[in-house]
Amino acid sequence: MPHPKLSSLNLSLSRQVYHTLISGSLAVLFVFALPNCQLRIFAQAAAKLTGLLTGAPVFKISEGWLLPIKGQDILVNTACSGSDFFLMLTLLLSWQLPILIKRRSLCIACSLTVGLVLTCLLNALRIICL
């Protein structure tokens, strides 16, 4: 007969793997399947949040968004959108959240939502530090 702690550990581990696979698949679909998602959601949010935090105007141009900060122009485009960071952060959150949240749908929704919000905030702070 298996030890009770080992069987609960296996159940917890399988729950974490399940949540990570579902959340990761949804995040990959969100980033790569939607056209212009990296530019329209991640880059735009980072540029507008940077403009809000610094008071700099944000200009839409064909390559992305332009921010004139401290006498230099910063271009926020798909290369600095932070979508790869969103994928990593969502996977990390979806691995850790099943320990705290037992409901499957709430866990997946929280990992995607918190991942998106933190990605936009941290990317804006990264742009400010340039």
N, CA, C and O atoms as CSV, one atom per row, in Angstrom:
chain,resi,resn,atom,element,x,y,z
A,1,MET,N,N,0.844,-1.179,0.000
A,1,MET,CA,C,0.000,0.000,0.000
A,1,MET,C,C,0.888,1.241,0.000
A,1,MET,O,O,1.792,1.351,0.828
A,2,PRO,N,N,0.639,2.188,-0.929
A,2,PRO,CA,C,1.483,3.384,-0.987
A,2,PRO,C,C,1.290,4.274,0.236
A,2,PRO,O,O,0.229,4.304,0.860
A,3,HIS,N,N,2.318,4.967,0.535
A,3,HIS,CA,C,2.296,5.886,1.662
A,3,HIS,C,C,1.316,7.025,1.353
A,3,HIS,O,O,1.305,7.509,0.221
A,4,PRO,N,N,0.483,7.479,2.325
A,4,PRO,CA,C,-0.508,8.524,2.049
A,4,PRO,C,C,0.107,9.842,1.590
A,4,PRO,O,O,-0.466,10.535,0.748
A,5,LYS,N,N,1.260,10.190,2.132
A,5,LYS,CA,C,1.894,11.439,1.720
A,5,LYS,C,C,2.380,11.352,0.275
A,5,LYS,O,O,2.312,12.339,-0.457
A,6,LEU,N,N,2.860,10.204,-0.137
A,6,LEU,CA,C,3.319,10.044,-1.514
A,6,LEU,C,C,2.162,10.101,-2.501
A,6,LEU,O,O,2.297,10.675,-3.582
A,7,SER,N,N,1.020,9.510,-2.138
A,7,SER,CA,C,-0.119,9.550,-3.048
A,7,SER,C,C,-0.671,10.962,-3.170
A,7,SER,O,O,-1.089,11.357,-4.258
A,8,SER,N,N,-0.687,11.738,-2.082
A,8,SER,CA,C,-1.146,13.129,-2.178
A,8,SER,C,C,-0.130,13.971,-2.940
A,8,SER,O,O,-0.510,14.921,-3.624
A,9,LEU,N,N,1.140,13.643,-2.835
A,9,LEU,CA,C,2.163,14.352,-3.600
A,9,LEU,C,C,1.994,14.090,-5.087
A,9,LEU,O,O,2.129,15.009,-5.895
A,10,ASN,N,N,1.701,12.849,-5.460
A,10,ASN,CA,C,1.475,12.523,-6.859
A,10,ASN,C,C,0.248,13.233,-7.405
A,10,ASN,O,O,0.256,13.689,-8.548
A,11,LEU,N,N,-0.823,13.335,-6.593
A,11,LEU,CA,C,-2.022,14.040,-7.018
A,11,LEU,C,C,-1.730,15.522,-7.207
A,11,LEU,O,O,-2.174,16.126,-8.183
A,12,SER,N,N,-0.987,16.106,-6.279
A,12,SER,CA,C,-0.630,17.516,-6.388
A,12,SER,C,C,0.260,17.760,-7.606
A,12,SER,O,O,0.087,18.750,-8.316
A,13,LEU,N,N,1.203,16.864,-7.844
A,13,LEU,CA,C,2.091,17.010,-8.988
A,13,LEU,C,C,1.326,16.871,-10.300
A,13,LEU,O,O,1.580,17.620,-11.243
A,14,SER,N,N,0.411,15.938,-10.371
A,14,SER,CA,C,-0.371,15.786,-11.602
A,14,SER,C,C,-1.273,16.989,-11.827
A,14,SER,O,O,-1.498,17.373,-12.975
A,15,ARG,N,N,-1.797,17.596,-10.766
A,15,ARG,CA,C,-2.598,18.813,-10.892
A,15,ARG,C,C,-1.739,19.961,-11.419
A,15,ARG,O,O,-2.181,20.725,-12.277
A,16,GLN,N,N,-0.526,20.080,-10.912
A,16,GLN,CA,C,0.362,21.140,-11.380
A,16,GLN,C,C,0.715,20.951,-12.855
A,16,GLN,O,O,0.717,21.914,-13.621
A,17,VAL,N,N,1.006,19.740,-13.246
A,17,VAL,CA,C,1.338,19.466,-14.647
A,17,VAL,C,C,0.148,19.778,-15.535
A,17,VAL,O,O,0.310,20.374,-16.600
A,18,TYR,N,N,-1.042,19.385,-15.112
A,18,TYR,CA,C,-2.253,19.644,-15.888
A,18,TYR,C,C,-2.476,21.143,-16.074
A,18,TYR,O,O,-2.705,21.601,-17.193
A,19,HIS,N,N,-2.410,21.902,-14.992
A,19,HIS,CA,C,-2.614,23.353,-15.072
A,19,HIS,C,C,-1.545,24.016,-15.937
A,19,HIS,O,O,-1.842,24.930,-16.706
A,20,THR,N,N,-0.325,23.564,-15.812
A,20,THR,CA,C,0.764,24.144,-16.604
A,20,THR,C,C,0.565,23.872,-18.082
A,20,THR,O,O,0.779,24.761,-18.906
A,21,LEU,N,N,0.163,22.667,-18.432
A,21,LEU,CA,C,-0.066,22.346,-19.842
A,21,LEU,C,C,-1.218,23.154,-20.431
A,21,LEU,O,O,-1.108,23.669,-21.544
A,22,ILE,N,N,-2.309,23.269,-19.701
A,22,ILE,CA,C,-3.460,24.025,-20.195
A,22,ILE,C,C,-3.124,25.514,-20.305
A,22,ILE,O,O,-3.365,26.128,-21.345
A,23,SER,N,N,-2.574,26.091,-19.247
A,23,SER,CA,C,-2.249,27.517,-19.267
A,23,SER,C,C,-1.185,27.831,-20.308
A,23,SER,O,O,-1.275,28.841,-21.006
A,24,GLY,N,N,-0.181,26.974,-20.414
A,24,GLY,CA,C,0.859,27.194,-21.414
A,24,GLY,C,C,0.321,27.119,-22.827
A,24,GLY,O,O,0.704,27.914,-23.685
A,25,SER,N,N,-0.563,26.170,-23.076
A,25,SER,CA,C,-1.161,26.058,-24.409
A,25,SER,C,C,-2.002,27.276,-24.739
A,25,SER,O,O,-1.942,27.788,-25.857
A,26,LEU,N,N,-2.785,27.743,-23.779
A,26,LEU,CA,C,-3.596,28.940,-24.017
A,26,LEU,C,C,-2.726,30.176,-24.226
A,26,LEU,O,O,-3.041,31.023,-25.062
A,27,ALA,N,N,-1.637,30.283,-23.471
A,27,ALA,CA,C,-0.745,31.431,-23.627
A,27,ALA,C,C,-0.061,31.418,-24.995
A,27,ALA,O,O,0.065,32.460,-25.637
A,28,VAL,N,N,0.376,30.248,-25.437
A,28,VAL,CA,C,1.001,30.146,-26.762
A,28,VAL,C,C,0.002,30.489,-27.846
A,28,VAL,O,O,0.338,31.200,-28.793
A,29,LEU,N,N,-1.222,29.997,-27.725
A,29,LEU,CA,C,-2.254,30.354,-28.699
A,29,LEU,C,C,-2.531,31.848,-28.688
A,29,LEU,O,O,-2.700,32.463,-29.741
A,30,PHE,N,N,-2.577,32.432,-27.493
A,30,PHE,CA,C,-2.835,33.859,-27.359
A,30,PHE,C,C,-1.749,34.690,-28.030
A,30,PHE,O,O,-2.049,35.677,-28.702
A,31,VAL,N,N,-0.501,34.301,-27.854
A,31,VAL,CA,C,0.610,35.094,-28.381
A,31,VAL,C,C,0.829,34.865,-29.876
A,31,VAL,O,O,1.020,35.817,-30.633
A,32,PHE,N,N,0.801,33.600,-30.296
A,32,PHE,CA,C,1.209,33.304,-31.663
A,32,PHE,C,C,0.065,33.103,-32.650
A,32,PHE,O,O,0.262,33.273,-33.854
A,33,ALA,N,N,-1.115,32.749,-32.175
A,33,ALA,CA,C,-2.214,32.481,-33.110
A,33,ALA,C,C,-2.988,33.745,-33.483
A,33,ALA,O,O,-3.526,33.841,-34.586
A,34,LEU,N,N,-3.044,34.710,-32.571
A,34,LEU,CA,C,-3.759,35.940,-32.871
A,34,LEU,C,C,-2.852,36.870,-33.673
A,34,LEU,O,O,-1.722,37.129,-33.258
A,35,PRO,N,N,-3.321,37.372,-34.800
A,35,PRO,CA,C,-2.479,38.258,-35.607
A,35,PRO,C,C,-2.211,39.578,-34.881
A,35,PRO,O,O,-3.108,40.175,-34.285
A,36,ASN,N,N,-0.990,40.001,-34.945
A,36,ASN,CA,C,-0.526,41.268,-34.347
A,36,ASN,C,C,-0.731,41.349,-32.837
A,36,ASN,O,O,-0.787,42.450,-32.288
A,37,CYS,N,N,-0.842,40.227,-32.163
A,37,CYS,CA,C,-1.055,40.235,-30.718
A,37,CYS,C,C,0.134,40.854,-29.993
A,37,CYS,O,O,-0.037,41.624,-29.047
A,38,GLN,N,N,1.333,40.515,-30.441
A,38,GLN,CA,C,2.526,41.040,-29.772
A,38,GLN,C,C,2.596,42.553,-29.878
A,38,GLN,O,O,2.976,43.230,-28.922
A,39,LEU,N,N,2.231,43.083,-31.031
A,39,LEU,CA,C,2.306,44.530,-31.224
A,39,LEU,C,C,1.108,45.238,-30.607
A,39,LEU,O,O,1.269,46.260,-29.940
A,40,ARG,N,N,-0.074,44.712,-30.821
A,40,ARG,CA,C,-1.286,45.403,-30.379
A,40,ARG,C,C,-1.535,45.306,-28.880
A,40,ARG,O,O,-2.072,46.242,-28.287
A,41,ILE,N,N,-1.166,44.218,-28.267
A,41,ILE,CA,C,-1.466,44.071,-26.843
A,41,ILE,C,C,-0.231,44.354,-25.993
A,41,ILE,O,O,-0.256,45.251,-25.151
A,42,PHE,N,N,0.835,43.609,-26.202
A,42,PHE,CA,C,1.998,43.722,-25.317
A,42,PHE,C,C,2.780,45.019,-25.533
A,42,PHE,O,O,3.064,45.733,-24.571
A,43,ALA,N,N,3.126,45.327,-26.769
A,43,ALA,CA,C,3.918,46.533,-27.029
A,43,ALA,C,C,3.106,47.794,-26.748
A,43,ALA,O,O,3.623,48.759,-26.185
A,44,GLN,N,N,1.836,47.783,-27.140
A,44,GLN,CA,C,1.003,48.957,-26.902
A,44,GLN,C,C,0.812,49.195,-25.403
A,44,GLN,O,O,0.903,50.334,-24.943
A,45,ALA,N,N,0.551,48.146,-24.649
A,45,ALA,CA,C,0.369,48.298,-23.205
A,45,ALA,C,C,1.647,48.795,-22.537
A,45,ALA,O,O,1.600,49.654,-21.656
A,46,ALA,N,N,2.786,48.255,-22.958
A,46,ALA,CA,C,4.056,48.700,-22.369
A,46,ALA,C,C,4.336,50.159,-22.711
A,46,ALA,O,O,4.776,50.922,-21.851
A,47,ALA,N,N,4.088,50.549,-23.944
A,47,ALA,CA,C,4.338,51.933,-24.353
A,47,ALA,C,C,3.413,52.905,-23.634
A,47,ALA,O,O,3.858,53.942,-23.141
A,48,LYS,N,N,2.137,52.572,-23.574
A,48,LYS,CA,C,1.186,53.481,-22.923
A,48,LYS,C,C,1.412,53.551,-21.420
A,48,LYS,O,O,1.271,54.619,-20.824
A,49,LEU,N,N,1.758,52.439,-20.806
A,49,LEU,CA,C,2.043,52.453,-19.373
A,49,LEU,C,C,3.334,53.222,-19.085
A,49,LEU,O,O,3.426,53.925,-18.079
A,50,THR,N,N,4.320,53.092,-19.955
A,50,THR,CA,C,5.550,53.875,-19.814
A,50,THR,C,C,5.252,55.361,-19.948
A,50,THR,O,O,5.758,56.173,-19.174
A,51,GLY,N,N,4.431,55.715,-20.932
A,51,GLY,CA,C,4.033,57.111,-21.089
A,51,GLY,C,C,3.279,57.629,-19.883
A,51,GLY,O,O,3.469,58.776,-19.477
A,52,LEU,N,N,2.425,56.797,-19.303
A,52,LEU,CA,C,1.672,57.190,-18.120
A,52,LEU,C,C,2.588,57.400,-16.919
A,52,LEU,O,O,2.411,58.354,-16.162
A,53,LEU,N,N,3.556,56.523,-16.743
A,53,LEU,CA,C,4.456,56.618,-15.586
A,53,LEU,C,C,5.471,57.753,-15.723
A,53,LEU,O,O,5.878,58.342,-14.721
A,54,THR,N,N,5.880,58.060,-16.946
A,54,THR,CA,C,6.892,59.103,-17.143
A,54,THR,C,C,6.305,60.445,-17.543
A,54,THR,O,O,6.975,61.472,-17.439
A,55,GLY,N,N,5.068,60.445,-17.995
A,55,GLY,CA,C,4.465,61.678,-18.479
A,55,GLY,C,C,4.861,62.011,-19.909
A,55,GLY,O,O,4.547,63.095,-20.401
A,56,ALA,N,N,5.541,61.100,-20.575
A,56,ALA,CA,C,5.973,61.327,-21.954
A,56,ALA,C,C,4.819,61.015,-22.911
A,56,ALA,O,O,4.020,60.115,-22.653
A,57,PRO,N,N,4.739,61.756,-24.005
A,57,PRO,CA,C,3.705,61.447,-24.992
A,57,PRO,C,C,4.045,60.156,-25.735
A,57,PRO,O,O,5.216,59.804,-25.880
A,58,VAL,N,N,3.025,59.464,-26.197
A,58,VAL,CA,C,3.190,58.210,-26.928
A,58,VAL,C,C,2.641,58.422,-28.329
A,58,VAL,O,O,1.482,58.796,-28.504
A,59,PHE,N,N,3.488,58.180,-29.324
A,59,PHE,CA,C,3.094,58.370,-30.716
A,59,PHE,C,C,3.041,57.027,-31.424
A,59,PHE,O,O,3.977,56.232,-31.338
A,60,LYS,N,N,1.940,56.779,-32.124
A,60,LYS,CA,C,1.804,55.551,-32.921
A,60,LYS,C,C,2.470,55.779,-34.267
A,60,LYS,O,O,2.144,56.729,-34.979
A,61,ILE,N,N,3.412,54.894,-34.615
A,61,ILE,CA,C,4.046,54.931,-35.927
A,61,ILE,C,C,3.890,53.547,-36.556
A,61,ILE,O,O,3.368,52.632,-35.918
A,62,SER,N,N,4.332,53.392,-37.783
A,62,SER,CA,C,4.096,52.132,-38.493
A,62,SER,C,C,4.816,50.945,-37.856
A,62,SER,O,O,4.320,49.822,-37.942
A,63,GLU,N,N,5.966,51.158,-37.220
A,63,GLU,CA,C,6.726,50.062,-36.614
A,63,GLU,C,C,6.307,49.741,-35.189
A,63,GLU,O,O,6.682,48.694,-34.662
A,64,GLY,N,N,5.535,50.622,-34.552
A,64,GLY,CA,C,5.144,50.402,-33.166
A,64,GLY,C,C,4.742,51.707,-32.506
A,64,GLY,O,O,3.936,52.462,-33.050
A,65,TRP,N,N,5.307,51.975,-31.327
A,65,TRP,CA,C,5.017,53.195,-30.590
A,65,TRP,C,C,6.328,53.889,-30.251
A,65,TRP,O,O,7.324,53.250,-29.912
A,66,LEU,N,N,6.300,55.213,-30.351
A,66,LEU,CA,C,7.491,56.030,-30.134
A,66,LEU,C,C,7.307,56.847,-28.870
A,66,LEU,O,O,6.278,57.494,-28.675
A,67,LEU,N,N,8.321,56.808,-28.011
A,67,LEU,CA,C,8.317,57.562,-26.755
A,67,LEU,C,C,9.540,58.465,-26.702
A,67,LEU,O,O,10.662,57.963,-26.640
A,68,PRO,N,N,9.360,59.769,-26.723
A,68,PRO,CA,C,10.517,60.651,-26.531
A,68,PRO,C,C,10.773,60.854,-25.031
A,68,PRO,O,O,10.075,61.623,-24.370
A,69,ILE,N,N,11.772,60.159,-24.515
A,69,ILE,CA,C,12.094,60.229,-23.086
A,69,ILE,C,C,13.544,60.686,-22.933
A,69,ILE,O,O,14.447,60.122,-23.551
A,70,LYS,N,N,13.759,61.701,-22.114
A,70,LYS,CA,C,15.099,62.206,-21.787
A,70,LYS,C,C,15.915,62.553,-23.029
A,70,LYS,O,O,17.106,62.249,-23.092
A,71,GLY,N,N,15.293,63.175,-23.998
A,71,GLY,CA,C,16.015,63.609,-25.183
A,71,GLY,C,C,16.319,62.525,-26.192
A,71,GLY,O,O,16.972,62.798,-27.199
A,72,GLN,N,N,15.873,61.310,-25.960
A,72,GLN,CA,C,16.084,60.238,-26.930
A,72,GLN,C,C,14.751,59.578,-27.246
A,72,GLN,O,O,13.857,59.519,-26.402
A,73,ASP,N,N,14.631,59.093,-28.452
A,73,ASP,CA,C,13.401,58.427,-28.868
A,73,ASP,C,C,13.521,56.930,-28.625
A,73,ASP,O,O,14.492,56.300,-29.044
A,74,ILE,N,N,12.531,56.367,-27.947
A,74,ILE,CA,C,12.492,54.930,-27.686
A,74,ILE,C,C,11.353,54.341,-28.500
A,74,ILE,O,O,10.204,54.769,-28.393
A,75,LEU,N,N,11.692,53.354,-29.314
A,75,LEU,CA,C,10.701,52.674,-30.137
A,75,LEU,C,C,10.313,51.365,-29.458
A,75,LEU,O,O,11.162,50.519,-29.179
A,76,VAL,N,N,9.023,51.214,-29.199
A,76,VAL,CA,C,8.503,49.978,-28.605
A,76,VAL,C,C,7.802,49.216,-29.727
A,76,VAL,O,O,6.766,49.647,-30.234
A,77,ASN,N,N,8.380,48.082,-30.102
A,77,ASN,CA,C,7.803,47.269,-31.179
A,77,ASN,C,C,7.724,45.815,-30.735
A,77,ASN,O,O,7.851,45.524,-29.545
A,78,THR,N,N,7.516,44.907,-31.670
A,78,THR,CA,C,7.349,43.500,-31.307
A,78,THR,C,C,8.605,42.900,-30.689
A,78,THR,O,O,8.510,41.958,-29.901
A,79,ALA,N,N,9.770,43.422,-31.026
A,79,ALA,CA,C,11.011,42.873,-30.469
A,79,ALA,C,C,11.109,43.098,-28.964
A,79,ALA,O,O,11.717,42.294,-28.257
A,80,CYS,N,N,10.521,44.175,-28.471
A,80,CYS,CA,C,10.568,44.435,-27.023
A,80,CYS,C,C,9.170,44.397,-26.416
A,80,CYS,O,O,8.886,45.115,-25.457
A,81,SER,N,N,8.307,43.568,-26.967
A,81,SER,CA,C,6.928,43.500,-26.469
A,81,SER,C,C,6.818,42.723,-25.163
A,81,SER,O,O,5.878,42.947,-24.400
A,82,GLY,N,N,7.744,41.823,-24.888
A,82,GLY,CA,C,7.702,41.043,-23.663
A,82,GLY,C,C,6.835,39.798,-23.762
A,82,GLY,O,O,6.490,39.206,-22.740
A,83,SER,N,N,6.477,39.392,-24.972
A,83,SER,CA,C,5.594,38.229,-25.114
A,83,SER,C,C,6.280,36.935,-24.685
A,83,SER,O,O,5.617,36.038,-24.165
A,84,ASP,N,N,7.574,36.819,-24.887
A,84,ASP,CA,C,8.291,35.626,-24.420
A,84,ASP,C,C,8.320,35.576,-22.890
A,84,ASP,O,O,8.196,34.507,-22.292
A,85,PHE,N,N,8.485,36.736,-22.274
A,85,PHE,CA,C,8.453,36.806,-20.814
A,85,PHE,C,C,7.067,36.416,-20.304
A,85,PHE,O,O,6.943,35.753,-19.274
A,86,PHE,N,N,6.020,36.832,-21.033
A,86,PHE,CA,C,4.650,36.452,-20.670
A,86,PHE,C,C,4.494,34.934,-20.671
A,86,PHE,O,O,3.874,34.373,-19.767
A,87,LEU,N,N,5.044,34.275,-21.667
A,87,LEU,CA,C,4.945,32.821,-21.722
A,87,LEU,C,C,5.649,32.166,-20.537
A,87,LEU,O,O,5.107,31.256,-19.910
A,88,MET,N,N,6.849,32.630,-20.236
A,88,MET,CA,C,7.590,32.051,-19.104
A,88,MET,C,C,6.889,32.321,-17.771
A,88,MET,O,O,6.792,31.439,-16.919
A,89,LEU,N,N,6.408,33.542,-17.607
A,89,LEU,CA,C,5.748,33.904,-16.352
A,89,LEU,C,C,4.437,33.146,-16.176
A,89,LEU,O,O,4.109,32.723,-15.067
A,90,THR,N,N,3.693,32.975,-17.252
A,90,THR,CA,C,2.442,32.221,-17.173
A,90,THR,C,C,2.701,30.768,-16.804
A,90,THR,O,O,1.972,30.191,-15.997
A,91,LEU,N,N,3.729,30.179,-17.386
A,91,LEU,CA,C,4.071,28.797,-17.026
A,91,LEU,C,C,4.490,28.687,-15.562
A,91,LEU,O,O,4.100,27.747,-14.870
A,92,LEU,N,N,5.273,29.633,-15.101
A,92,LEU,CA,C,5.702,29.616,-13.703
A,92,LEU,C,C,4.512,29.778,-12.759
A,92,LEU,O,O,4.396,29.060,-11.767
A,93,LEU,N,N,3.635,30.722,-13.075
A,93,LEU,CA,C,2.452,30.919,-12.232
A,93,LEU,C,C,1.525,29.708,-12.255
A,93,LEU,O,O,0.995,29.302,-11.221
A,94,SER,N,N,1.335,29.136,-13.438
A,94,SER,CA,C,0.431,27.988,-13.525
A,94,SER,C,C,1.024,26.749,-12.849
A,94,SER,O,O,0.289,25.818,-12.522
A,95,TRP,N,N,2.324,26.727,-12.640
A,95,TRP,CA,C,2.947,25.629,-11.892
A,95,TRP,C,C,2.764,25.838,-10.386
A,95,TRP,O,O,2.595,24.869,-9.646
A,96,GLN,N,N,2.795,27.080,-9.931
A,96,GLN,CA,C,2.738,27.358,-8.497
A,96,GLN,C,C,1.321,27.577,-7.965
A,96,GLN,O,O,1.044,27.251,-6.810
A,97,LEU,N,N,0.426,28.121,-8.780
A,97,LEU,CA,C,-0.912,28.465,-8.284
A,97,LEU,C,C,-1.780,27.277,-7.868
A,97,LEU,O,O,-2.598,27.448,-6.965
A,98,PRO,N,N,-1.660,26.080,-8.464
A,98,PRO,CA,C,-2.506,24.975,-7.975
A,98,PRO,C,C,-2.270,24.614,-6.515
A,98,PRO,O,O,-3.101,23.945,-5.900
A,99,ILE,N,N,-1.153,25.046,-5.960
A,99,ILE,CA,C,-0.893,24.805,-4.537
A,99,ILE,C,C,-1.833,25.675,-3.696
A,99,ILE,O,O,-2.286,25.258,-2.630
A,100,LEU,N,N,-2.122,26.894,-4.187
A,100,LEU,CA,C,-2.969,27.827,-3.445
A,100,LEU,C,C,-4.435,27.778,-3.850
A,100,LEU,O,O,-5.324,27.924,-3.011
A,101,ILE,N,N,-4.685,27.570,-5.146
A,101,ILE,CA,C,-6.052,27.612,-5.677
A,101,ILE,C,C,-6.435,26.216,-6.146
A,101,ILE,O,O,-5.741,25.620,-6.970
A,102,LYS,N,N,-7.510,25.711,-5.636
A,102,LYS,CA,C,-7.915,24.343,-5.975
A,102,LYS,C,C,-8.822,24.274,-7.204
A,102,LYS,O,O,-8.868,23.244,-7.875
A,103,ARG,N,N,-9.542,25.351,-7.506
A,103,ARG,CA,C,-10.445,25.331,-8.655
A,103,ARG,C,C,-9.656,25.472,-9.946
A,103,ARG,O,O,-8.872,26.407,-10.105
A,104,ARG,N,N,-9.865,24.544,-10.860
A,104,ARG,CA,C,-9.095,24.458,-12.105
A,104,ARG,C,C,-9.253,25.713,-12.958
A,104,ARG,O,O,-8.257,26.306,-13.373
A,105,SER,N,N,-10.481,26.121,-13.220
A,105,SER,CA,C,-10.701,27.257,-14.112
A,105,SER,C,C,-10.178,28.560,-13.508
A,105,SER,O,O,-9.637,29.403,-14.225
A,106,LEU,N,N,-10.336,28.726,-12.209
A,106,LEU,CA,C,-9.839,29.927,-11.544
A,106,LEU,C,C,-8.315,29.976,-11.574
A,106,LEU,O,O,-7.732,31.044,-11.759
A,107,CYS,N,N,-7.682,28.849,-11.398
A,107,CYS,CA,C,-6.223,28.770,-11.429
A,107,CYS,C,C,-5.681,29.151,-12.807
A,107,CYS,O,O,-4.717,29.910,-12.913
A,108,ILE,N,N,-6.297,28.626,-13.843
A,108,ILE,CA,C,-5.854,28.919,-15.213
A,108,ILE,C,C,-6.100,30.379,-15.547
A,108,ILE,O,O,-5.234,31.038,-16.121
A,109,ALA,N,N,-7.273,30.894,-15.194
A,109,ALA,CA,C,-7.594,32.305,-15.470
A,109,ALA,C,C,-6.657,33.241,-14.707
A,109,ALA,O,O,-6.210,34.251,-15.250
A,110,CYS,N,N,-6.363,32.908,-13.457
A,110,CYS,CA,C,-5.453,33.752,-12.664
A,110,CYS,C,C,-4.044,33.747,-13.230
A,110,CYS,O,O,-3.396,34.792,-13.284
A,111,SER,N,N,-3.563,32.596,-13.650
A,111,SER,CA,C,-2.199,32.550,-14.178
A,111,SER,C,C,-2.084,33.354,-15.472
A,111,SER,O,O,-1.073,34.021,-15.692
A,112,LEU,N,N,-3.094,33.303,-16.321
A,112,LEU,CA,C,-3.057,34.077,-17.563
A,112,LEU,C,C,-3.209,35.579,-17.295
A,112,LEU,O,O,-2.495,36.392,-17.881
A,113,THR,N,N,-4.134,35.937,-16.416
A,113,THR,CA,C,-4.389,37.354,-16.131
A,113,THR,C,C,-3.232,38.000,-15.382
A,113,THR,O,O,-2.762,39.074,-15.757
A,114,VAL,N,N,-2.784,37.350,-14.338
A,114,VAL,CA,C,-1.657,37.902,-13.558
A,114,VAL,C,C,-0.396,37.935,-14.426
A,114,VAL,O,O,0.395,38.873,-14.335
A,115,GLY,N,N,-0.210,36.919,-15.261
A,115,GLY,CA,C,0.938,36.920,-16.165
A,115,GLY,C,C,0.910,38.088,-17.129
A,115,GLY,O,O,1.944,38.711,-17.373
A,116,LEU,N,N,-0.253,38.398,-17.680
A,116,LEU,CA,C,-0.373,39.520,-18.607
A,116,LEU,C,C,-0.133,40.855,-17.916
A,116,LEU,O,O,0.597,41.699,-18.435
A,117,VAL,N,N,-0.736,41.049,-16.761
A,117,VAL,CA,C,-0.584,42.316,-16.035
A,117,VAL,C,C,0.867,42.518,-15.582
A,117,VAL,O,O,1.427,43.599,-15.760
A,118,LEU,N,N,1.470,41.487,-15.001
A,118,LEU,CA,C,2.858,41.627,-14.545
A,118,LEU,C,C,3.821,41.824,-15.717
A,118,LEU,O,O,4.792,42.572,-15.599
A,119,THR,N,N,3.564,41.166,-16.832
A,119,THR,CA,C,4.417,41.340,-18.001
A,119,THR,C,C,4.374,42.778,-18.491
A,119,THR,O,O,5.417,43.366,-18.778
A,120,CYS,N,N,3.189,43.347,-18.590
A,120,CYS,CA,C,3.066,44.733,-19.055
A,120,CYS,C,C,3.732,45.705,-18.085
A,120,CYS,O,O,4.421,46.633,-18.509
A,121,LEU,N,N,3.529,45.494,-16.787
A,121,LEU,CA,C,4.124,46.379,-15.787
A,121,LEU,C,C,5.647,46.278,-15.780
A,121,LEU,O,O,6.334,47.300,-15.780
A,122,LEU,N,N,6.177,45.067,-15.775
A,122,LEU,CA,C,7.629,44.897,-15.745
A,122,LEU,C,C,8.281,45.357,-17.041
A,122,LEU,O,O,9.398,45.875,-17.022
A,123,ASN,N,N,7.600,45.175,-18.162
A,123,ASN,CA,C,8.151,45.649,-19.418
A,123,ASN,C,C,8.166,47.180,-19.454
A,123,ASN,O,O,9.112,47.771,-19.974
A,124,ALA,N,N,7.149,47.817,-18.919
A,124,ALA,CA,C,7.146,49.275,-18.852
A,124,ALA,C,C,8.280,49.790,-17.960
A,124,ALA,O,O,8.936,50.779,-18.287
A,125,LEU,N,N,8.499,49.119,-16.844
A,125,LEU,CA,C,9.601,49.522,-15.960
A,125,LEU,C,C,10.948,49.303,-16.638
A,125,LEU,O,O,11.871,50.094,-16.440
A,126,ARG,N,N,11.075,48.253,-17.425
A,126,ARG,CA,C,12.311,48.002,-18.173
A,126,ARG,C,C,12.551,49.106,-19.201
A,126,ARG,O,O,13.684,49.554,-19.379
A,127,ILE,N,N,11.506,49.537,-19.864
A,127,ILE,CA,C,11.631,50.610,-20.865
A,127,ILE,C,C,12.017,51.910,-20.196
A,127,ILE,O,O,12.827,52.660,-20.740
A,128,ILE,N,N,11.461,52.198,-19.032
A,128,ILE,CA,C,11.796,53.426,-18.297
A,128,ILE,C,C,13.276,53.429,-17.936
A,128,ILE,O,O,13.922,54.477,-17.968
A,129,CYS,N,N,13.815,52.266,-17.595
A,129,CYS,CA,C,15.221,52.196,-17.182
A,129,CYS,C,C,16.201,52.335,-18.342
A,129,CYS,O,O,17.402,52.485,-18.122
A,130,LEU,N,N,15.698,52.286,-19.581
A,130,LEU,CA,C,16.606,52.500,-20.704
A,130,LEU,C,C,17.085,53.905,-20.663
A,130,LEU,O,O,17.868,54.315,-21.519
